[in-house]
Amino acid sequence: MKNSHHDIVIIGGGIIGGAIAYYCAKAGLDITVLEKNELASGTSSRCDGNILAIDKDPGFDSQMSLVSQRLVHELNRELDMSFEYRNPGSILVCESELEMEAAQQWVNRQQEAGLDFTMLDREDLRNESKYFADDLYGGLECKTDSTVNPYMLTFSMFHSAEKLGAKIKKHTEVKNIKKQPDDTFSLETNEGWITANKVINACGIWAPFIGQMLSVDIPIKPRKGHILVASRQEPVGLRKVMEFGYLISKFGGERKVDADIEKYGVALVFEPTEAQNFLIGSSREFVGFDTKVNHDVAKMIARRAVRFYPKIADMSIIRTYAGLRPWTEDHLPIICEVEEVPGFYIAAGHEGDGISLAAVTGKLIQELLQHKDSCIPTEPVHLSRFQKGVLHE
Ligand SMILES: Cc1cc2nc3c(=O)[nH]c(=O)nc-3n(C[C@H](O)[C@H](O)[C@H](O)COP(=O)(O)OP(=O)(O)OC[C@H]3O[C@@H](n4cnc5c(N)ncnc54)[C@H](O)[C@@H]3O)c2cc1C
């Protein structure tokens, strides 16, 4: 690898790097991936696996998610390795009359935008799961939502990319990058120097460090989240459930909950896996790069889950983990070529939506590299929105 020249280098072997590698290799591009640890060793193995439109703002945000949902549906047929894909839809549940009114408005806005959303009443919830608390008012459903095993999808995309000719270098850390007078890039790694025509920064929460190497400011911060894994006992539910307050927590609004629940941004997220274990989340905090499990937060998540599913109180938790979402101020990713450094691309900052948006991100980067029409508008995800102060609302 030392002193070798490459056409396109992707830095980062998470789900975003995987999707870019797959779509670019499929389009015939010459791809080399550099990953400092193992594939999917970052946030992409410390998360849930939901591919959602239910929690997306109607408009650009939800349209981008729908494009990605369609692409993942196709990936399920295209890729060799299966990744536990299912698309049973998902639901949000409400615990007050006020939330039901807000849910109705959310459904109206989504339906106006052409999405498949419907309201659910108490009876619908009872039919959904006998484990739900009796006092829940109802909720809403998005029928297109799907779920995957996130690290299996990551491995699956890299596996197919490699078969299509992509070269994947694990345990290869990029330590510095320099732009050369001939417009190529020179990259210093623990395996020596290499050169490349184009460089794609798919480093999630570490993307700002790669940006600094080329004097590009990338405004991404790690936002911690915890997940509890409960063991397979009885099928508590067959699809993804979130409390309506999750939307408020995600977008930074005020909720009527205990101060601690609010402080750690705890809101119920319930996800059955293919093996019928279930994942219970989650929390949202800015505490730097610390991925240690905070047992007080884990207890709060369990308490919140029992509020919505009282009968799971006796079930066993088999593991708890925490991951760091790559957060941006307007909750949209950064996917673009950097104007000031031609040939340098960013694909990072997907916060809690990187699994949902990996496919559309990979496709878009391939289209940008090949100067093709893009599958989504590019302006809302351009880095320059932060410099111009025109953030998506
Ligand atoms: C608790 C939790 C729940 C979540 N649930 C969902 C969900 O249900 N649905 C959803 O859509 N999203 C979810 N997410 C968000 C999702 O996990 C992330 O958005 C996504 O994994 C980000 O992927 P990535 O490839 O950008 O980053 P990563 O997976 O972190 O990959 C970046 C890679 O870059 C490598 N790297 C960094 N620096 C260098 C370097 N200098 N040289 C070489 N390699 C380098 C790292 O080792 C890492 O492997 C959740 C996140 C959390 C924390």
The ligand as an SDF file (V2000), in Angstrom:
LIG
                    3D

 53 58  0  0  0  0  0  0  0  0999 V2000
  -28.1130    4.7890   20.5280 C   0  0  0  0  0  0  0  0  0  0  0  0
  -28.1840    5.0470   19.0500 C   0  0  0  0  0  0  0  0  0  0  0  0
  -29.2760    4.5870   18.3220 C   0  0  0  0  0  0  0  0  0  0  0  0
  -29.3630    4.8320   16.9400 C   0  0  0  0  0  0  0  0  0  0  0  0
  -30.4200    4.3300   16.2390 N   0  0  0  0  0  0  0  0  0  0  0  0
  -30.5270    4.5770   14.9120 C   0  0  0  0  0  0  0  0  0  0  0  0
  -31.6320    4.0680   14.1660 C   0  0  0  0  0  0  0  0  0  0  0  0
  -32.4820    3.3360   14.6720 O   0  0  0  0  0  0  0  0  0  0  0  0
  -31.7230    4.4080   12.8490 N   0  0  0  0  0  0  0  0  0  0  0  0
  -30.7870    5.2230   12.2480 C   0  0  0  0  0  0  0  0  0  0  0  0
  -30.9600    5.5410   11.0820 O   0  0  0  0  0  0  0  0  0  0  0  0
  -29.6960    5.6630   12.9120 N   0  0  0  0  0  0  0  0  0  0  0  0
  -29.5540    5.3700   14.2330 C   0  0  0  0  0  0  0  0  0  0  0  0
  -28.4680    5.8410   14.9250 N   0  0  0  0  0  0  0  0  0  0  0  0
  -27.4860    6.6700   14.2240 C   0  0  0  0  0  0  0  0  0  0  0  0
  -26.5050    5.8470   13.4030 C   0  0  0  0  0  0  0  0  0  0  0  0
  -26.0030    4.7910   14.1880 O   0  0  0  0  0  0  0  0  0  0  0  0
  -25.3500    6.7580   12.9130 C   0  0  0  0  0  0  0  0  0  0  0  0
  -25.8650    7.9030   12.2870 O   0  0  0  0  0  0  0  0  0  0  0  0
  -24.4490    5.9930   11.9240 C   0  0  0  0  0  0  0  0  0  0  0  0
  -24.0420    4.7730   12.4740 O   0  0  0  0  0  0  0  0  0  0  0  0
  -23.2450    6.8370   11.5360 C   0  0  0  0  0  0  0  0  0  0  0  0
  -22.4800    6.0610   10.6350 O   0  0  0  0  0  0  0  0  0  0  0  0
  -21.0620    6.5730   10.0950 P   0  0  0  0  0  0  0  0  0  0  0  0
  -20.6020    5.5880    9.0930 O   0  0  0  0  0  0  0  0  0  0  0  0
  -21.1870    8.0080    9.7130 O   0  0  0  0  0  0  0  0  0  0  0  0
  -20.1350    6.5940   11.3910 O   0  0  0  0  0  0  0  0  0  0  0  0
  -19.3430    5.3760   12.0870 P   0  0  0  0  0  0  0  0  0  0  0  0
  -20.0990    4.1310   12.1070 O   0  0  0  0  0  0  0  0  0  0  0  0
  -18.8540    5.8940   13.4160 O   0  0  0  0  0  0  0  0  0  0  0  0
  -18.0940    5.1620   11.1190 O   0  0  0  0  0  0  0  0  0  0  0  0
  -17.0250    6.0630   11.0470 C   0  0  0  0  0  0  0  0  0  0  0  0
  -15.7680    5.2340   10.8930 C   0  0  0  0  0  0  0  0  0  0  0  0
  -14.6510    6.0970   10.6330 O   0  0  0  0  0  0  0  0  0  0  0  0
  -13.5080    5.5070   11.1900 C   0  0  0  0  0  0  0  0  0  0  0  0
  -12.4600    6.5360   11.3370 N   0  0  0  0  0  0  0  0  0  0  0  0
  -12.5100    7.6450   12.1050 C   0  0  0  0  0  0  0  0  0  0  0  0
  -11.3700    8.3580   11.9750 N   0  0  0  0  0  0  0  0  0  0  0  0
  -10.5790    7.6830   11.0980 C   0  0  0  0  0  0  0  0  0  0  0  0
   -9.2710    7.9150   10.5600 C   0  0  0  0  0  0  0  0  0  0  0  0
   -8.5530    8.9800   10.9110 N   0  0  0  0  0  0  0  0  0  0  0  0
   -8.7820    7.0190    9.6670 N   0  0  0  0  0  0  0  0  0  0  0  0
   -9.4950    5.9170    9.3050 C   0  0  0  0  0  0  0  0  0  0  0  0
  -10.7350    5.6530    9.8000 N   0  0  0  0  0  0  0  0  0  0  0  0
  -11.2780    6.5220   10.6740 C   0  0  0  0  0  0  0  0  0  0  0  0
  -14.0260    4.9850   12.5420 C   0  0  0  0  0  0  0  0  0  0  0  0
  -13.1790    3.9930   13.0930 O   0  0  0  0  0  0  0  0  0  0  0  0
  -15.4090    4.4650   12.1720 C   0  0  0  0  0  0  0  0  0  0  0  0
  -15.4230    3.0700   11.8900 O   0  0  0  0  0  0  0  0  0  0  0  0
  -28.3370    5.5850   16.2880 C   0  0  0  0  0  0  0  0  0  0  0  0
  -27.2270    6.0000   17.0090 C   0  0  0  0  0  0  0  0  0  0  0  0
  -27.1360    5.7390   18.3800 C   0  0  0  0  0  0  0  0  0  0  0  0
  -25.9240    6.1890   19.1440 C   0  0  0  0  0  0  0  0  0  0  0  0
  1  2  1  0
  2  3  1  0
  2 52  2  0
  3  4  2  0
  4  5  1  0
  4 50  1  0
  5  6  2  0
  6  7  1  0
  6 13  1  0
  7  8  2  0
  7  9  1  0
  9 10  1  0
 10 11  2  0
 10 12  1  0
 12 13  2  0
 13 14  1  0
 14 15  1  0
 14 50  1  0
 15 16  1  0
 16 17  1  0
 16 18  1  0
 18 19  1  0
 18 20  1  0
 20 21  1  0
 20 22  1  0
 22 23  1  0
 23 24  1  0
 24 25  2  0
 24 26  1  0
 24 27  1  0
 27 28  1  0
 28 29  2  0
 28 30  1  0
 28 31  1  0
 31 32  1  0
 32 33  1  0
 33 34  1  0
 33 48  1  0
 34 35  1  0
 35 36  1  0
 35 46  1  0
 36 37  1  0
 36 45  1  0
 37 38  2  0
 38 39  1  0
 39 40  1  0
 39 45  2  0
 40 41  1  0
 40 42  2  0
 42 43  1  0
 43 44  2  0
 44 45  1  0
 46 47  1  0
 46 48  1  0
 48 49  1  0
 50 51  2  0
 51 52  1  0
 52 53  1  0
M  END
$$$$
